[in-house]
Amino acid sequence: MTSPALPAFSPVLAEHRLDALDVVRGFALVGICIANVEFFNRPVVESGDGIPAGLQGLDWLVAFVVAYFVSGKFWTIFSLLFGMGFALMLERAQSAGRPFLPTYWRRIAALGAFGLLHYLLLWSGDILISYAFGALVLMLTLFGRPGWMIPALVASFVLAQAPGFAFAAWAMLPIVFAGLVGAYLRSDKRALFPLLTIVPGSLILLSAALGAMSGKDGGSPVLSAFGAALVVLGLRAWRFSAASPMRPLHAGVAIFVLVYGLAALEGGMRLHEPATSPASSGYIEDRAARGAQEKQVLTKGSYADAIAMRWQHLDNRIEEESGAVVIVASMFLIGIGFVRSGVIANAAAHLPLLRRLAMGGIVGGVGLGLVGSAISTGRAPGVDDPGYDLAFALLTLGSLPASLGYVAALLLALHAGGALARVKLLAPYGRMALSNYLMQSLVLSLLFYPHGLGLWGMGRTAQVGIAVLLCALQIGLSHWWMARFQYGPAEWLWRALTYLAWPSLRRTA
């Protein structure tokens, strides 16, 4: 007797996709373009430095609105969507009875190749490399086993001690992260991960209390609130059973809050220290030098100079990924949790929750950033500014609830009917998001870099106007393309590399 043939594990056809995810993806892509256009007119290395000094009038107002209502929110949405896509692909693989890991390894490798080419050939602000690294760590978190993760950690440490192999140390943080979070997600014990939030939260509360009694800055309300938040997160995580499908969501939220909460704590503790002159930190000096080089090359250099510069900076970029990957992976975990919760697939059954999330997330998340803006809105290049560090940490901490609020508001709009439901026009745009993302970089690089029109330095208002116009044109082009084809061109190639088969591109009658 022969075994029955297993169902084919193949690309998702357009009619089987979740339109809601495509709408959210299209919405996120508009925000990403509006946020990214600034860094085709400013060194990418300054992307965490806030609003530059010297802006006035409408340009300042536009920069402020983008900084506090757009920046940081939309790459977060994209990260959540990536995690959701991972969960849906895993479900399909399990339903089809096919191995998941080989297919997803190829998907990660292809995404990394897209990211590397995008980085080298078009723009150093690429996010695809981060997603490829994040997906790799996510795989280690969900499927890794101590039997080979511990030797990999030891090997990374030993190799990093050898001359010329310091880069091996970059792998240590992601491996430790994957091991700890993976142990929490797969363990039948509840205590591990909650303790990682309850213990530091309690210590911070104790420090704040002692500081208040002694009259020192350690009694800051910011520290007290952060410590209490960590304790509450830990206690909530403890409530859920070992078998809870929501563990990824709770772990992702706790990691995000812990990382940026600690950054806010560190900035707050240094806020009242004496003002500093330009920092002597080698890291900050290196960033300033890279920014100066980037501006020089991208205003006066050739296309070959730009590629050579990005290749030179690739080592720094990969090193920075070892820390950033923790945040990216935490976003993926939250996205997985949302898929498992059923909110995305059956939003109509969760409308009250979505209303609360939209209102609370947007008001609380954006509000947290606006509180930070009262402290500082930008950092001077090459300066160690603890006030801005605190403000930026608050802004980033608010990006997660704000992003969830934006997603909830979109899902509510889709179910509201009438004019609000017209956001569906973003679905074709989101369906070919990779193609449109790469196209944005191509168009903007040709507009602003010297191997194109050389418009670097355009005012912020005009920049955002160009970004909005580009998105409008892309939305129209996406409707035309998706009426004739099943996938965007980059998505078609990505699927071919993932499934090792050429998917049909044209729509059949």
Secondary structure, 3 states (H helix, E strand, C coil): CCCCCCCCCCCCCHHHCCHHHHHHHHHHHHHHHHHHHHHHCCCHHHCCCECCCCCCHHHHHHHHHHHHHCCCHHHHHHHHHHHHHHHHHHHHHHHHCCCCHHHHHHHHHHHHHHHHHHHHHCCCCCCHHHHHHHHHHHHHHHHCCHHHHHHHHHHHHHHHCCCCCHHHHHHHHHHHHHHHHHHHHHCCCCCHHHHHHHHHHHHHHHHHHHHHHHCCHHHCHHHHHHHHHHHHHHHHHHHCCCCCCCHHHHHHHHHHHHHHHHHHHHHHHHCCCCCCCECCCHHHHHHHHHHHHHHHHHHHCCHHHHHHHHHHHHHHHHHHHHHHHHHHHHHHHHHHHHHHHCCCCCHHHHHHHHHHHHHHHHHHHHHHHHHHHCCCCECCCCECCHHHHHHHHHHHHCHHHHHHHHHHHHHHHHHHCHHHHHHHHHHHHHHCHHHHHHHHHHHHHHHHCCCCCCCCCCCHHHHHHHHHHHHHHHHHHHHHHHCCECCCHHHHHHHHHHHCCCCCCECCC
